[in-house]
Amino acid sequence: MLKLVSGLLIGWFGLVASAASHTFFVGTTDIAVNPYTGNTEIIHRFTSHDLETLLSDRYQLRISADSDQYQKLVKQYVENGFSLTEQDGTVIAISWIGIDPGINDTYIYQEVTAHTVLKGIMINHQLLTDYFPNQKNRLNYQSAKIKGSLLFDGNTKQAVLR
């Protein structure tokens, strides 16, 4: 009986360990013009564990998604690693709306006020690709005139919406 319980516990811990560590690193960013408000809405989705790992390592602290510190540090990280630039080089002001940290995924909400033209905007997207070598970030964009997808990784940090 003791061997059975020991075997079950070892198997359970193995499953938990394999679920906690993963080799598939992907994030999603959606940029869409809201026709009702005239604002451009930005939503990022990343694995909470990946953000926790990055921030814990970077700041040498134990940071978890359910802490106030997590929200503050994620905000700083996103504001430094994601930006939009007009064709003339003007950096577009992005407002921070909020963050929804979850057990599995963290959703990050941003907005550009009174901006409906996406064509020609330069995207700088280095979120998590600066830490995880295998990180891939898919960016989907949509307005009344254009729509498409881009892929960012360690080699591709900038792209223009066309």
C-alpha positions in Angstrom: 0.0 0.0 0.0 2.8 2.4 0.9 4.4 1.7 -2.5 1.1 2.5 -4.3 0.7 5.8 -2.4 4.4 6.7 -3.1 4.0 5.9 -6.8 0.9 8.0 -7.0 2.5 10.9 -5.3 5.6 10.7 -7.5 3.4 10.5 -10.6 1.3 13.5 -9.4 4.4 15.6 -8.7 5.7 14.7 -12.2 2.5 15.9 -13.8 2.6 19.2 -11.8 6.2 19.8 -12.7 5.7 19.2 -16.4 2.6 21.4 -16.4 4.5 24.2 -14.6 7.4 24.3 -17.1 6.6 24.6 -20.8 8.5 25.0 -24.0 5.9 26.9 -26.0 6.2 30.6 -25.5 3.5 32.7 -27.2 1.8 36.0 -26.7 -1.0 37.7 -28.5 -1.6 41.4 -29.1 -4.8 42.7 -30.7 -5.0 46.3 -32.0 -8.4 47.4 -33.2 -10.0 50.7 -33.9 -13.3 51.0 -32.1 -15.7 52.7 -34.5 -18.0 53.9 -31.7 -15.3 55.7 -29.7 -12.8 56.5 -32.4 -10.1 55.1 -30.1 -7.6 52.4 -30.9 -7.8 49.6 -28.3 -4.8 47.4 -27.5 -5.1 44.1 -25.7 -2.0 42.0 -24.8 -2.3 38.4 -23.6 0.6 36.6 -22.0 1.1 33.6 -19.8 1.1 34.8 -16.2 3.9 32.4 -15.3 6.2 33.8 -18.0 5.7 37.4 -16.8 6.3 36.2 -13.2 9.5 34.5 -14.2 10.8 37.4 -16.1 10.0 40.0 -13.4 11.2 37.8 -10.6 14.5 37.3 -12.4 14.9 40.9 -13.4 14.2 42.3 -10.0 15.6 39.4 -7.9 12.3 39.2 -6.0 9.5 36.6 -5.7 6.8 38.2 -7.8 3.4 36.6 -8.2 0.4 37.6 -10.4 -1.8 38.2 -7.4 0.4 41.0 -5.9 0.1 44.8 -6.3 3.8 44.8 -7.1 3.1 42.5 -10.2 0.7 45.0 -11.7 3.1 47.9 -11.2 6.1 46.1 -12.7 4.1 44.7 -15.6 2.9 48.2 -16.4 6.5 49.5 -16.4 7.7 46.6 -18.5 5.0 47.0 -21.1 5.4 50.7 -21.4 9.2 50.2 -22.0 8.8 47.2 -24.4 5.8 48.1 -26.6 5.3 51.4 -28.6 3.7 52.8 -31.6 5.3 55.4 -33.9 3.8 57.6 -36.7 5.4 57.6 -40.1 7.0 61.0 -39.3 8.7 59.5 -36.2 6.3 60.9 -33.7 5.8 58.5 -30.8 2.1 57.9 -30.3 0.9 58.3 -26.7 -0.6 55.1 -25.3 -2.8 55.3 -22.2 -2.7 52.5 -19.7 -6.2 51.2 -19.0 -5.5 48.3 -16.7 -4.4 44.7 -16.2 -6.3 41.5 -15.5 -3.9 39.0 -14.0 -5.2 35.5 -14.0 -3.9 32.1 -12.9 -3.0 31.1 -16.5 -3.0 34.3 -18.5 -2.6 38.0 -17.9 -4.5 40.5 -20.0 -3.2 44.0 -20.4 -5.3 46.8 -21.7 -4.1 50.0 -23.4 -5.7 52.7 -25.6 -4.8 55.4 -28.0 -7.3 58.2 -27.8 -8.8 59.7 -31.0 -6.7 57.6 -33.4 -8.3 55.7 -36.2 -5.6 55.3 -38.8 -3.4 52.3 -38.4 -1.7 52.2 -41.8 1.9 53.1 -41.7 2.3 52.9 -37.9 5.6 51.4 -36.8 5.1 48.8 -34.0 8.0 48.2 -31.6 7.1 44.9 -29.8 9.8 43.3 -27.5 7.6 41.9 -24.8 9.0 38.7 -23.5 11.1 38.2 -26.6 13.9 40.1 -24.8 13.9 37.3 -22.1 12.7 34.0 -23.6 14.6 33.1 -26.8 11.7 31.0 -28.1 9.0 33.6 -27.5 6.7 34.5 -30.4 4.2 37.3 -30.3 1.4 37.4 -32.8 0.0 40.9 -33.3 -3.4 41.1 -35.0 -4.6 44.5 -36.2 -7.9 45.8 -37.7 -9.4 49.1 -38.7 -11.9 50.1 -41.3 -9.2 50.2 -44.0 -6.7 47.5 -43.1 -6.4 44.3 -41.2 -3.7 41.7 -40.8 -1.3 39.9 -38.6 2.4 40.2 -37.8 4.8 38.0 -35.9 7.5 39.3 -33.5 10.3 37.3 -32.0 13.9 37.8 -31.0 14.9 38.7 -34.5 11.8 40.8 -35.4 11.2 43.6 -33.0 9.7 46.2 -35.3 7.3 46.2 -38.2 5.0 48.6 -40.1 1.3 48.1 -40.4 0.3 48.0 -44.1 
